[in-house]
Amino acid sequence: MPVLPYPFEYDGETIREFDVKEATTSAIAASQKNSLPYAAMKSFLTGVLCSLNGNEEQTFIRNALLSIPFESAFTALVYGMAKTKEDDSIHGAYACPHCGEIRRAESDDETEHVLQFEITPAPLTFDFNLGGVPIVNKVNGAVIESVGAISMTAPTLDALIRGERRFPDNPILTQSFAYAQSIVSVNNTPVDKSWKDKYGEVLFNKLSIKKTNELSKELAAYSPFNNIERVCLKCFHRWKTRLDFTNFFDFGAV
């Protein structure tokens, strides 16, 4: 049984394994009704995910999906699409960051097979030092708290869905909302939903884009589809990038 790149806790259990089935026409149609991408992902995932930790009970799976990290959800989605297509090959295009030449991975020698990617499970939480970000009282300008150390889980699919409903035209604010909901502790003190809702987005919106990118990179480091090495055939520059799934989710090609 495949393992999730980001294990997660649900109902006192650590969910580490999953299995998928072929998507039905109705499952595909239901996912295409969603105009928001994360909601569409969840709809399709619900149609292809058939077990978590060997538990096939649909109520258990449906409720557990409220806690599944995004990258684990995406991995299960990719496996479900490969099962549906009976093809796990990826044909992508990659622009060289050095000279701009487009490298197209289309031949048999260049094609990636997603089911063959090695998965190394991530920790349940991630620790970061933000260096002291002030949370300020809007009324009197007093500093409520200076945030240094934080602990987070990987952002969940459900938090991203809620974020995109609030900010359908702004992916940066969607991310900030999802990150805020992922906070476990601040300055080594556990925080509750009230703290997250009141101060979480404020905290992440105060970060520099450089710091935000550092966090995002570390949070996504355990995805099996990141850090794919490419070599430019024109200037021979080597770089790492995320696998290009542009054409992989083409239902017309199923």
PyMOL commands that set and color helices and strands:
alter all, ss='L'
color gray80, all
select helices_A, chain A and resi 25-32+37-48+58-64+70-85+114-116+157-166+171-181+193-206+209-219+251-253
alter helices_A, ss='H'
color red, helices_A
select strands_A, chain A and resi 3-10+13-20+49-52+89-90+92-95+102-105+112-113+126-136+143-152+183-186+189-190+228-231+238-241
alter strands_A, ss='S'
color yellow, strands_A
deselect
rebuild
show_as cartoon
